[in-house]
Amino acid sequence: ISGYTLTVQASDNGNPPRLNTTTVNIDVSDVNDNPPVFSKGNYSVIIQENKPIGFSVLQLVVTDKDSSHNGPPFLFTILSGNEENTFQINQQGVLTTTAALNRKVRDHYLLHVQVADNGKPPLSSLTYIDIRVIEESIYSPAILPLEIFITAFGEEYSGGVIGKIHATDQDVYDTLTYSLDPKMESLFSVSSTGGKLIAHKRLDVGQYLLNVTVTDGKFTTAADITVHIRQITQDILNHSIAIRFANLAPEEFIGDYWRNFQRALRNILGVRRNDIQIVSLQPSDPPSNLDVLLNIEKSGSSQYPMRILLHKINSSVPDLEEILGVRIIDVFHKLCAGLDCPLKFCEEKVTVDENIMSTHSTARLSFVTPRHHRTAVCLC
C-alpha cells in the first residue's frame, strides 16, 4: 500500500462536547527490497552460423516489483562465457552478435548474465543463456498455392480470416516469415509468423490474385493465392440442394472428398465441374455429421429443374458412396420432416446469416461460408 489517508477527530469534555476533524496523509516511500527478475531462470537458444553481425539472438524480459525509480533502467552485464566478445547486450535487454559465428570453430556458448536495477544500493539477479550454433540453412522453404472460395450474400464481403498459407522447410530450426505483395496490402494482410490470411472489409464480388512469399532468412519462395468472392441471391438459396454426410468434419470434406465429389456429380448430372458450387458448409445435428448446401447452375447462370437434379442425385447415392468411401444420409430440397403434410406438399425457406461466417481451410483449399437455416411450411 503506497499511501494512507486518515481522518482524525478530537473532542473536549464540555457539555455539550465540542469536536473538530482533520485529515492526515501518510505516504509510504519505496525501499529497494526487490531485485529485478528474469522471465526465465535460464534460456536456451539455437542460432544458425554465418548470421550477419548485429543479428538479434534473444530479447531478455525483466520485471521489478519496486516502484519505477528503483526499477529501470536496468544494467545488463555478461559476467562469463563471452571471452571472445562474440555477443553484447544493450540496455533494452537485446542480445546481439558482434562477430560472425562459425560452428566449426565453436558451436557452443554458455553466457552468465547479470541484471541490476536502478535502486540505491542496486539489487541484481543472474541467469544463464545456453547458445548452440548449427549449420546454416541449406534448403529453400516450400509453399503451397491456395485457392479460396468466399460466399457473400450481397455485393460485398465484410472481411475476416479467410485461410492459412502452408509452408514447410527441411531445415529443422528454420523460422519462416510470410509477407504479401505490398500492392495488395490495402485489401489483404498475412500474419508474418503463422501465415494466416486476412481479408479487410468492403471487398467487392470478383476474383483476386495474391502473391505471397515465405523466407527462412536466406531463401525465399513465392506462391499464388486465388481468392474468389461469389455472390449468392435468395433465388440461388431457393434452388439449392442440401446433402448430409455421416461422420464428416468440414475440413475433412474439403481436403479429402470435395474434388472427387465435384467430379462425380459432374459426370452424373452432365454439367461442368465449375457449375457445382458450395454455398454453405456446417456441422449438422448431431454435430458429427455434415450439411453441404450446393448450387448447381447451367451456362447462363440459371438453375436446372430441381425435380431432375434430385432424381439423378438420389438414384446415384450408392455410386457416390462407393466412389467417396463415405455414407450419405440424405439428399433433400424440401424439408418436410415432422410436418403434418401427407402429400409432402410444402414450401421451404432457406436463409443465411452473414454474421456467422465460418472459415474451413486446408493446405490447398479454403471455404468461407455463412451459416444457413432451412425451415418448411406445409401448404396442404
C-alpha positions as CSV (number, residue, x, y, z in Angstrom):
1,I,0.0,0.0,0.0
2,S,1.7,3.2,-1.2
3,G,-0.3,5.6,1.0
4,Y,-2.9,6.1,3.7
5,T,-5.5,8.9,4.3
6,L,-6.7,9.1,7.9
7,T,-9.5,11.3,9.3
8,V,-8.8,12.2,12.9
9,Q,-11.3,13.6,15.3
10,A,-10.7,15.5,18.6
11,S,-13.5,16.2,21.1
12,D,-13.5,18.1,24.5
13,N,-15.1,17.2,27.8
14,G,-17.6,20.0,27.8
15,N,-21.4,19.8,27.9
16,P,-22.2,19.6,25.1
17,P,-18.8,18.4,23.8
18,R,-17.2,20.3,21.0
19,L,-15.3,18.5,18.3
20,N,-13.3,19.0,15.1
21,T,-11.7,16.8,12.5
22,T,-8.6,16.9,10.4
23,T,-7.0,14.8,7.6
24,V,-3.7,13.1,7.9
25,N,-2.0,11.9,4.7
26,I,0.7,9.3,5.0
27,D,2.9,8.5,2.0
28,V,4.9,5.2,2.2
29,S,8.2,5.6,0.3
30,D,9.6,2.6,-1.6
31,V,12.7,0.9,-0.4
32,N,14.7,-1.1,-3.0
33,D,14.0,-4.5,-1.5
34,N,13.1,-6.5,-4.7
35,P,15.7,-7.5,-7.2
36,P,14.9,-7.5,-10.9
37,V,13.8,-10.9,-12.1
38,F,14.4,-12.6,-15.5
39,S,11.3,-14.1,-17.1
40,K,13.1,-17.4,-17.2
41,G,15.7,-19.0,-14.8
42,N,17.8,-19.8,-17.8
43,Y,17.5,-19.6,-21.6
44,S,18.3,-22.0,-24.5
45,V,18.9,-20.6,-28.0
46,I,19.7,-22.2,-31.3
47,I,21.3,-20.0,-33.9
48,Q,22.5,-20.7,-37.4
49,E,26.1,-19.9,-38.3
50,N,27.1,-17.1,-40.7
51,K,24.3,-14.7,-39.4
52,P,25.2,-11.1,-40.1
53,I,26.9,-9.1,-37.4
54,G,24.3,-7.4,-35.2
55,F,21.9,-10.3,-35.5
56,S,19.3,-10.3,-32.7
57,V,19.7,-13.6,-30.8
58,L,17.3,-13.1,-27.8
59,Q,15.2,-10.5,-26.1
60,L,15.6,-10.7,-22.3
61,V,12.5,-9.7,-20.4
62,V,12.9,-8.4,-16.8
63,T,10.4,-7.3,-14.2
64,D,10.9,-5.5,-10.8
65,K,8.2,-5.2,-8.1
66,D,9.7,-2.0,-6.7
67,S,8.5,1.4,-7.8
68,S,9.8,2.9,-11.0
69,H,12.7,4.8,-9.5
70,N,14.1,1.6,-8.0
71,G,13.5,-0.4,-11.2
72,P,14.5,0.5,-14.8
73,P,16.7,1.5,-16.5
74,F,18.3,-1.9,-16.0
75,L,22.0,-2.6,-16.4
76,F,22.8,-5.9,-18.2
77,T,26.3,-7.4,-17.9
78,I,27.8,-10.6,-19.4
79,L,29.9,-12.0,-16.5
80,S,31.4,-15.0,-18.2
81,G,31.3,-17.2,-21.3
82,N,31.9,-14.3,-23.7
83,E,35.7,-14.3,-23.7
84,E,36.0,-13.6,-27.5
85,N,33.4,-10.8,-27.2
86,T,31.1,-12.5,-29.7
87,F,28.0,-11.2,-28.1
88,Q,26.7,-8.0,-26.4
89,I,23.5,-6.9,-24.6
90,N,22.1,-3.5,-24.9
91,Q,20.2,-1.8,-22.1
92,Q,16.9,-2.8,-23.6
93,G,17.9,-6.5,-22.9
94,V,18.5,-7.4,-26.6
95,L,21.4,-9.9,-27.0
96,T,23.1,-9.5,-30.4
97,T,26.2,-10.8,-32.2
98,T,29.3,-8.8,-32.6
99,A,31.1,-11.3,-34.8
100,A,30.3,-14.0,-37.4
101,L,29.5,-17.4,-35.9
102,N,31.3,-20.5,-37.3
103,R,30.2,-23.8,-35.8
104,K,33.4,-25.5,-36.9
105,V,35.4,-23.0,-34.7
106,R,32.9,-23.0,-31.8
107,D,29.4,-24.5,-31.6
108,H,28.5,-23.8,-28.0
109,Y,28.4,-20.8,-25.7
110,L,27.2,-20.6,-22.1
111,L,26.8,-16.9,-21.1
112,H,26.4,-16.0,-17.4
113,V,24.4,-12.8,-17.4
114,Q,23.5,-10.3,-14.6
115,V,20.9,-7.6,-14.5
116,A,20.9,-4.8,-11.9
117,D,18.2,-2.3,-11.1
118,N,18.4,1.5,-10.6
119,G,18.0,1.4,-6.8
120,K,20.4,2.6,-4.2
121,P,22.0,0.3,-3.4
122,P,21.2,-1.7,-6.6
123,L,19.9,-5.2,-6.5
124,S,20.7,-7.8,-9.1
125,S,19.8,-11.3,-10.5
126,L,21.6,-13.9,-12.6
127,T,20.7,-16.2,-15.4
128,Y,22.4,-18.5,-17.9
129,I,22.0,-18.3,-21.7
130,D,22.9,-21.6,-23.5
131,I,23.6,-20.9,-27.2
132,R,24.2,-23.7,-29.7
133,V,25.4,-22.9,-33.2
134,I,24.1,-25.1,-36.0
135,E,24.7,-25.3,-39.8
136,E,23.2,-22.5,-41.8
137,S,20.0,-23.1,-43.9
138,I,20.6,-25.3,-46.9
139,Y,17.0,-25.9,-48.1
140,S,14.5,-23.4,-49.6
141,P,11.1,-23.3,-47.9
142,A,8.3,-25.0,-49.8
143,I,4.9,-23.2,-50.0
144,L,1.6,-24.5,-51.4
145,P,-0.7,-22.4,-53.7
146,L,-4.0,-21.8,-52.1
147,E,-7.5,-21.3,-53.7
148,I,-10.1,-19.6,-51.5
149,F,-13.8,-19.5,-52.2
150,I,-15.9,-16.9,-50.3
151,T,-19.7,-16.9,-50.3
152,A,-21.2,-13.4,-50.0
153,F,-24.9,-12.7,-49.6
154,G,-24.8,-9.3,-51.3
155,E,-22.3,-7.4,-53.4
156,E,-19.5,-7.2,-50.8
157,Y,-17.7,-9.4,-48.3
158,S,-17.4,-7.9,-44.8
159,G,-13.9,-9.3,-44.2
160,G,-12.1,-11.7,-41.7
161,V,-9.8,-14.6,-41.7
162,I,-10.1,-16.5,-45.0
163,G,-7.4,-19.2,-44.8
164,K,-4.0,-20.2,-43.7
165,I,-0.9,-20.5,-46.0
166,H,1.0,-23.7,-45.6
167,A,4.8,-23.7,-45.9
168,T,7.5,-26.2,-44.8
169,D,11.2,-26.3,-44.6
170,Q,13.6,-29.3,-44.3
171,D,15.9,-27.2,-42.2
172,V,14.6,-28.2,-38.7
173,Y,15.4,-25.0,-36.9
174,D,14.5,-22.5,-39.7
175,T,12.0,-19.8,-38.7
176,L,9.6,-19.0,-41.6
177,T,8.4,-15.4,-42.2
178,Y,5.4,-14.7,-44.5
179,S,4.8,-11.5,-46.5
180,L,2.3,-10.2,-49.0
181,D,2.8,-8.2,-52.2
182,P,2.6,-4.6,-50.9
183,K,0.2,-3.6,-53.8
184,M,-2.5,-5.8,-52.1
185,E,-1.9,-4.7,-48.5
186,S,-4.9,-2.3,-48.6
187,L,-7.2,-5.3,-49.3
188,F,-5.5,-8.2,-47.6
189,S,-2.8,-8.9,-45.0
190,V,-0.9,-12.0,-43.8
191,S,0.4,-12.9,-40.4
192,S,4.2,-12.8,-40.7
193,T,4.7,-15.7,-38.3
194,G,1.7,-18.0,-38.8
195,G,0.7,-17.4,-42.4
196,K,-2.9,-16.6,-41.5
197,L,-4.5,-14.7,-44.4
198,I,-7.0,-11.9,-43.6
199,A,-9.3,-10.0,-45.9
200,H,-10.1,-6.4,-45.0
201,K,-13.7,-5.0,-45.1
202,R,-15.6,-3.9,-48.1
203,L,-14.3,-6.4,-50.7
204,D,-16.3,-6.5,-53.9
205,V,-17.5,-9.7,-55.5
206,G,-14.9,-11.0,-58.0
207,Q,-11.6,-12.7,-58.2
208,Y,-8.3,-11.5,-56.6
209,L,-4.8,-12.8,-57.3
210,L,-2.3,-12.5,-54.5
211,N,1.4,-13.2,-54.4
212,V,2.7,-14.5,-51.0
213,T,6.3,-15.1,-50.2
214,V,7.9,-17.0,-47.3
215,T,11.5,-16.8,-46.3
216,D,13.8,-18.6,-43.9
217,G,16.2,-15.7,-43.7
218,K,18.3,-17.0,-46.6
219,F,16.0,-18.4,-49.2
220,T,12.7,-17.0,-50.4
221,T,9.8,-18.9,-52.1
222,A,6.6,-17.5,-53.6
223,A,3.1,-18.9,-54.3
224,D,0.0,-17.6,-55.9
225,I,-3.2,-17.3,-53.8
226,T,-6.5,-17.0,-55.7
227,V,-9.5,-15.6,-53.9
228,H,-13.0,-16.0,-55.4
229,I,-15.8,-13.9,-53.8
230,R,-19.1,-15.2,-55.1
231,Q,-22.4,-13.6,-54.7
232,I,-25.4,-15.7,-53.7
233,T,-29.0,-14.5,-54.0
234,Q,-32.3,-15.6,-52.5
235,D,-33.1,-17.2,-55.8
236,I,-29.9,-19.3,-55.6
237,L,-30.8,-20.3,-52.0
238,N,-34.3,-21.3,-53.1
239,H,-32.9,-23.7,-55.7
240,S,-30.1,-25.0,-53.5
241,I,-29.7,-28.7,-52.6
242,A,-28.6,-30.0,-49.2
243,I,-26.6,-33.2,-48.9
244,R,-26.0,-34.6,-45.4
245,F,-22.9,-36.8,-44.9
246,A,-22.3,-39.1,-41.9
247,N,-19.3,-38.6,-39.6
248,L,-17.5,-36.0,-41.6
249,A,-15.9,-32.7,-40.5
250,P,-15.9,-29.7,-42.8
251,E,-12.1,-29.6,-43.2
252,E,-12.0,-33.4,-43.9
253,F,-14.7,-33.0,-46.6
254,I,-12.8,-30.1,-48.3
255,G,-9.4,-31.8,-48.1
256,D,-10.2,-35.4,-48.9
257,Y,-13.6,-35.5,-50.6
258,W,-14.7,-32.3,-52.3
259,R,-12.8,-32.5,-55.6
260,N,-13.8,-36.2,-56.1
261,F,-17.4,-35.4,-55.2
262,Q,-17.5,-32.5,-57.6
263,R,-16.1,-34.7,-60.4
264,A,-18.6,-37.5,-59.7
265,L,-21.6,-35.0,-59.7
266,R,-20.3,-33.5,-62.9
267,N,-20.5,-36.9,-64.6
268,I,-23.8,-37.8,-63.1
269,L,-25.5,-34.5,-63.9
270,G,-23.7,-33.8,-67.2
271,V,-22.6,-30.3,-66.1
272,R,-19.3,-28.6,-65.9
273,R,-17.3,-29.0,-62.7
274,N,-17.3,-25.3,-62.0
275,D,-21.1,-25.3,-62.3
276,I,-21.2,-27.1,-58.9
277,Q,-20.6,-24.6,-56.1
278,I,-20.6,-24.8,-52.3
279,V,-23.0,-22.3,-50.8
280,S,-22.6,-23.3,-47.2
281,L,-20.8,-25.9,-45.0
282,Q,-21.8,-26.6,-41.4
283,P,-22.0,-29.4,-38.9
284,S,-25.5,-30.9,-38.7
285,D,-27.3,-32.4,-35.8
286,P,-25.7,-34.5,-34.4
287,P,-22.5,-32.4,-34.9
288,S,-20.5,-35.4,-36.2
289,N,-22.5,-35.2,-39.4
290,L,-22.0,-32.5,-42.1
291,D,-24.5,-30.5,-44.1
292,V,-23.3,-29.2,-47.5
293,L,-25.5,-26.7,-49.3
294,L,-24.9,-26.8,-53.1
295,N,-25.9,-24.6,-56.0
296,I,-25.8,-26.2,-59.5
297,E,-26.0,-23.9,-62.4
298,K,-26.5,-24.1,-66.2
299,S,-24.5,-22.0,-68.5
300,G,-26.1,-18.6,-68.4
301,S,-26.5,-18.7,-64.6
302,S,-29.9,-20.4,-64.5
303,Q,-30.7,-23.4,-62.4
304,Y,-31.6,-26.9,-63.6
305,P,-35.1,-28.1,-62.7
306,M,-35.0,-29.4,-59.1
307,R,-37.0,-32.5,-59.9
308,I,-34.4,-33.7,-62.4
309,L,-31.4,-32.9,-60.2
310,L,-32.9,-34.5,-57.2
311,H,-33.8,-37.6,-59.1
312,K,-30.4,-38.0,-60.6
313,I,-28.5,-37.4,-57.4
314,N,-30.8,-39.7,-55.2
315,S,-30.6,-42.5,-57.7
316,S,-26.8,-42.2,-57.7
317,V,-26.3,-42.2,-54.0
318,P,-24.9,-45.8,-53.9
319,D,-22.4,-44.9,-56.6
320,L,-21.4,-41.7,-54.9
321,E,-20.9,-43.6,-51.6
322,E,-18.7,-46.2,-53.3
323,I,-16.6,-43.5,-55.1
324,L,-16.1,-41.4,-52.0
325,G,-16.0,-44.1,-49.3
326,V,-18.3,-42.0,-47.1
327,R,-22.0,-42.5,-46.2
328,I,-24.6,-40.1,-47.5
329,I,-27.5,-39.8,-45.0
330,D,-29.9,-37.7,-47.1
331,V,-30.3,-35.5,-50.2
332,F,-33.1,-33.1,-49.9
333,H,-34.6,-29.9,-51.4
334,K,-37.9,-29.9,-49.5
335,L,-37.6,-30.2,-45.7
336,C,-41.0,-31.6,-44.7
337,A,-39.9,-33.9,-42.0
338,G,-42.0,-33.5,-38.9
339,L,-44.8,-31.6,-40.6
340,D,-48.4,-32.9,-40.9
341,C,-48.0,-32.9,-44.6
342,P,-49.2,-36.3,-46.0
343,L,-48.6,-35.4,-49.6
344,K,-45.3,-33.7,-48.9
345,F,-46.7,-30.5,-50.4
346,C,-44.6,-28.0,-48.6
347,E,-42.6,-24.8,-49.2
348,E,-39.0,-24.5,-47.9
349,K,-37.4,-21.2,-47.0
350,V,-33.5,-21.2,-46.9
351,T,-31.8,-18.2,-45.3
352,V,-28.2,-17.4,-44.4
353,D,-26.8,-15.5,-41.5
354,E,-23.8,-13.3,-42.7
355,N,-23.0,-12.5,-39.1
356,I,-21.9,-16.1,-38.6
357,M,-19.2,-16.8,-41.2
358,S,-17.1,-19.9,-40.9
359,T,-13.7,-20.5,-42.4
360,H,-12.7,-24.0,-43.2
361,S,-9.2,-24.2,-44.5
362,T,-6.9,-27.0,-45.7
363,A,-3.4,-26.8,-47.3
364,R,-4.7,-26.1,-50.8
365,L,-8.4,-25.1,-50.4
366,S,-10.3,-22.8,-48.2
367,F,-14.1,-22.1,-48.0
368,V,-15.6,-19.1,-46.2
369,T,-19.4,-19.6,-46.0
370,P,-22.3,-18.2,-43.9
371,R,-24.4,-20.3,-41.6
372,H,-27.6,-21.4,-43.3
373,H,-31.1,-22.2,-41.9
374,R,-33.8,-24.2,-43.5
375,T,-37.4,-24.1,-42.5
376,A,-40.5,-25.6,-44.1
377,V,-44.2,-24.8,-44.1
378,C,-46.9,-27.2,-45.2
379,L,-49.2,-25.9,-48.0
380,C,-51.8,-28.6,-47.8
